[in-house]
């Protein structure tokens, strides 16, 4: 987040685990962190196999008699083992968290990336140190230095930050940072956001047995540790469990000076939680509506595009939208539904309804969404695809979150013509890029002749 403005000198990140004597994680500290990760991400142990690498690493470093070079050797071996899992672990948040943790530890110990990776000999450990005193959360702490407050850290001559919005709700509908509005299939786990500062992953489950209609049943957010501001924190929610705290029970960013620049605020118990991350200028809203979750975020454009070097972002839904093969053209579906007779059974590919006709769905959605924009159209689609009246409120609250989080009041409403124009622009851009590429090849070939 350093480009385009001056910041205080960045300190090395303080690490992804609680640090023990001499800045080294104890086996107990590491196991506690990993226990949370693997409990929330069972795929990490079943499909990704990253736990095998971690187990081998812990078997060596649990003994604190290692020298600095032996410790670096163990870390390089750990990194090499995890690196071999890149293909099978793609998109797994626990795997990416382990990757970042290894990098943090190597930076702290000034370990070279080049060097031996054989497993050093374990030594007999000394008696464990006494446990540190328990520090409770304090909401009275200072917000910390200016570097921990995004807007205060901007230089006087900087342009005001450009805030962007992304929303994900219903069966499911996506509004990207670029204000594209899409209806998607995306069953299973998908990344909404993945950048240098945080990762967000949703899990979408079928609304009805055998139905193609899906909605979000789980949501996981990982905030990475940042300078002297916050420690790494994870927030996890699922149906009927919308916590008012992070996974470790805390409500702020830890024990650092700027800890309160990351906070969980419960607005309505069990229904509405807001996560404020002032150090990156970000606000996240998570709701449970009926049996499913909704997600909305306000984030500076600079943060939204802060991609890790070498990290592919093709599945970052809030930035690039749903893959083409996962998108649904609900205009065709709506046209078929409008012709359907009342009471006809339906599937997503059919023309009947689950208790709603096209006309009755429009009447019900009109009660909460008087403007016939794409939020209204998504409400009609969801009632026809699921018959679940709670989706009316999901669309309503998604639009309420837009009004709270979007920086441009003229862009609150999005209409079909906007979506069609956006698709047309994307098509023209692809065509232009292809023409320019062909022209460059022709010019290069001519230069060789």
N, C-alpha and C positions, 0 to 999 in steps of 0.2 A: 504494500500500500504506500510505498515510498515515492513513486513517480509523481510529478506535477505539484509537489509541495515540499517545503522544508520541514523536517521532523528532528526531534532530538536524536542523538546517536543511538541506533538500535543496539540493544544488548542481546547476547545470545539467549535464545529461548530457554526457560528454566527447566524444561524437561517435561516428559510425558508421564512420569511416575514420581511418587514421593521419594525423596532422596535420603539415604541413610548416611552413615559415617563416611567422611571423605568424599561426599557428593555421589556415592554409589548406591543404587537401589538395593535394598535388602530383598531376599527371596520372598519374604512375607508381603512386603509392599507391592512387588511385582505381581504376585499371585492374587492379591486383592483386586488390583486393577483388571487383570485378565479374567478373574472370576466374573466380574460384572460384564465385561465384553462378551464372553462366551455364553453367559446366561441370556443376554439380550440378542446375540447373534449366533444361534446354534449352527447356522450354516458354516461358521468359521471352523468348527471342529468336524463337521460332517462332510462338507464338500471342499472347503478351502484348504484344510489340513495345516493351517498356520500354527495350530496348537502343538504340532509335532516339533516344529522348529523352536518354539518357545520352551517346550519341555527340555530339549537338549541344552538350550542356553541356560536355563535355570539350574540344571544339574551341575553346571560348572560354576556359575557366578554366585550360587547360594553360599559358597565358602568365601569369606572375605579375605583369605590369605593370598589372593592373586596380586601379582605385580601389575603395574600400569600397562606394560606391553602385553602381558598375558590377557589382561582384561580387554584390550583393544583387539587382540586376536580372536577372543570369544565373540566380540561384537561383529567383527568382519565375517566370521563364520555364520553368525545369526543372520546378518544381512544377506549373505549369499544364499542361505537356505530359503529365506523369505522371497528373494528375487526370483528363484526358480518356480514360484507359485503364481507369477503375475497373470498368466493366462487363465488358470482355473479360479483365481480369486478376484478377477476383474469386477468392480462394482461393489465389493464386499467392504462395508464400512469398518468392521473390526480389523480386516487385513490392512486397510489404509492407515488406521490408527496405529497399528504395530509398526508399519513402515516409518511413520513420522516419529514414533518413539525411539526407534533405533537411530535415526538421524540426529535427534536431540541429544541422545547419550554420547554418540560419537563426537559431536561438536563440543560437548561439555568436557570431555576427556582429551580433546585435541587428537583424536585417533585418525591416522592416515587411512584413506580409502584403499590404498595399495599396501599389500603386505601379506604375511602368512595367514591362513584361515584354518590351520589344524587346531584341534581342541586341546587346550592346555590342561596340565594335570591339576586336578582339584586338590586342595589342601584342607587340613582339619580346621574347622572354624573356631574362633574364640567365643567366649560366652556372649550371648546377645546383649546389646545395649538396652538400658531401661527405656520403656515406651515414652514418646514425647507427651507433654501435657496436652490435654484436650482443649481445643480452642473452639468456642461456639461462634455461630454466625453473629455478626453485629451489623445491624442496619444503620448504626450511627457513625460508621467510618467515613472518612473523607472520600470523595470521588477520585482522589489521587492526583497525580501530576497531569499536566495538560496533554501529554502523549496518550493518556487513557481516556480522553474525551475527543471524539473525532472532530467536531466543529471547532473546538478551542485550539486544536493542534494545527489548524490551517493558518498559513501566513496571512498578514494583513492584505496583501495584494492578490491573494488567491481568488479565483472566481467562486461563487457559491456552489456547493456540491450539487450535482444533478442526481436526485433520488429516483430510483426505479421501484416497480412493484411487481410481484408475482403472486398468483393465487391458484389454489388447487382444491377442488370441492366436487361434491356430487358424484356422478356416474361416468368416470371422473372428467371434469372440465378443467382446462389449464389456461390461465392468462399469463403469458410470458413477460419477461422484463421488457420486451419490445412491443408489448400490447397486442401480440397475436392471440387469438382466442381459438382454442381447439378442443374437440371432444375426442377422447382416446380410449383404447382398450386397456393397455398396460397392466395386465394382471400380474400379481407377484410383486417383488421388490424392485424399486426404481429410484435412482438418485434425482432429486429435484435441484439440489445445489451442491457443488463441490469445488471449493476454492482454497486459497491459502489460510483462510480464517475459520471457516466452518463447513460442515457437510450435513446435508439433510437427505434422509432416505424415507420413502413411503412404501408401505406394503398394501396392495389392493386385493380384496377378496371378493368372490362372487356374491351378489346381493341375494340371489335365490339359488338353490341347488340346481345345477345344470344350466343356469342362465349365463349369458355372455355379459350381462350387466355387472360391473364391479364398482366398489367404492373403498375408500381408505379405512383400514382397520388398525394399522400401526404406523407410528411416526417416530423416527429417531433423529436427534440433532446432536452433533458433536461440535463444541466450540474448542478450538485449539488454543493452547496456552500462548499468551502474547506479552512479551517483554515483562515489565514489572506490574502489569495490569491484572491479568487473570490467569488462573491455572486452567488446565484442560478440564472441561466439564461435559457431561453427557445428559441429555434430557430424552426420556423415552415415554411415550404415551400409547395406549391402545384402547380398544372399545371398553367402556366402563371403568377405565383407569386413566384419568387425566390428572397427573400429580401436580402439586403446587411447589415442587422442589426438583432439583437435579437428582440423578440416580444415586448419588452418595448422601442424599438427605439434606444437602445445603441449599440455600436459596440465593447465594451470590457466588462471585468468582473465586472464592477461596480466602487465603490469609494474606494476600498481597495488599500493598498500599491502595491500589486502584480497584479492589475487589468489587465494590458496589457499582462499578460501571457495567457489570453483568448481573442481572437480577431476574428472578422468576416472580411474577406478580399474579396472584390468583384474583380474577375479576368476579367470576361466578363459580362457586365450588362445583367441581365435576363437569363444568360446561364450558368455561372460558378462561384461558390462561394467556398472559402476555409475557414475553421474554424480551427484556430491554438490554441491548448490547451497545452501550454508548461509545465504547472504545472503537467500534467500527461503524458507528452511526446507524445501527440496524435495530428494527423492531419486528418481532415475530408474533403473530396471533395464531393460537391453536384453539379450536373449538371441538366439542362433541355435539353433534346435532342428530338426534335419533340414535342409531347404532353406529354411526360413522363419524370420522374426523374431517375437519377442514383445516387448511393451512393458508396463511397469508403473510407476506413479508414486505417491508420497506427497507431498501438498502441503497447506499450510494453506488452509482454506476462504477466507480473506481474499484469498489470492493467486489461487486458482482463479476467483474472481468479479471480479478486477480488470480490468474491460473498458475498453478505450480509449474515450474519449468519441466518440459517433457511430459506433462500430464495431458492425456487426451480427454477432451470435454464433449465428445460427440453424443453422450447420453445424459448431459446436464440439461434436464427438461426445462427448467425455468429460463435458461439462456437460449437453447436451440429448439425447444418445442419437442413434441413427441415424434418418434421416427415415423416416416411416411406410412409404413405398413401397420402402424398401430393407431392411425387416425380414422375417425368415423365421420362420414358426411351425413350429419343428421338432417340436412335439408331434404335428402331423398327419403329418409325414414319418415320425416314429418309429412311429406306429400302422400306417402302410402297410408300413414295413419289417418290422415284427413279423409281418405276415401273409405276407411274401414267402417263396418257397421258396429253399433254399440253391443258390447257383450261378447264379441268374438275373441277367442283365446289368441295369444300372440307370443312370439319370441322376438328377439331383436331383429331378426330377418323377416318377420311376418308383418301382418297388418292389423292384428287385434290389439287388445289392451288388457292390463291387470286391473280391472275395475274402473278405468278411465277411458273415455272417448277423447278424441282430439279436442272437441268442443268443451267438454267438462274440465279437461286439464287446463285449457286456456283460461277458463273462468276462475279456477282455483288459484292459478299463478297470478292472475290479475289482482287478486286481493292484496298480495304483498309486493308485487312488482308491476306497477301501473304502466311503466314505459316498456314498449315491446322491443327491447334491445336483446343482445345475446344472453344476458342473464335470465331474462324472461323466457327466451327460446330454450335455454338449457333446462329450466324448470319444467317446461312442458315435456321435453324429451325424457327427463328423469321420471316423471309421473307415468308416462306411457311405457317406459322400459322396465319399471319396477313395481309400480302401483303403491310405492311407499310415500305417504303424504309428507313425511319429514324432509324429503328432498326439496319441498317448497321453501322450508326455512333455511336449508343449506344454501340455496341460491340467494335468498334474501340477505343472510348474514355475510355471504361472500361479497355482495354489493355494498353492504354497510362497511365492510373492511376496506373496500376500495376507496370509499369516501373518506375514511380515516387515514389511510396510508398512501394513497396516490398523490403525487405532488402537483398534478395538472387537473384542475376541476373540469376542464373542457374534454378530458379523456375518460371521465367516469363511465359513461355509456359507450359501448361498442356495438355497432350494428352489422348486419350481414354484409352490407356493401363495403364496410371497412375490412372485414375478413377477406372478401373476394379481391379487393384492391391490393391487400397485402400479399395474397397468394400470387396475383398477377405480377407485382413488383419482384417477388422472389424469382418467378419464372424468367422475367426479363433480365435480372441480374445474372442468373445461371447462363442464359443464352449469350449475354455480353461477355462473360468470362470465357466461354467456349470460343467465341469469335476472336477475342484478343489472344487467347492461347494459340489458336490456329495461325493467326497473323504473325505471332512471334516466331513460330516454327518455320513459316515460309520465309521470313526475313533472314533468319539464321541460315537456312538452306541456301538462300541466294548469296549470302556473304561468303559461303564456302566455295561457290562456283568460280 
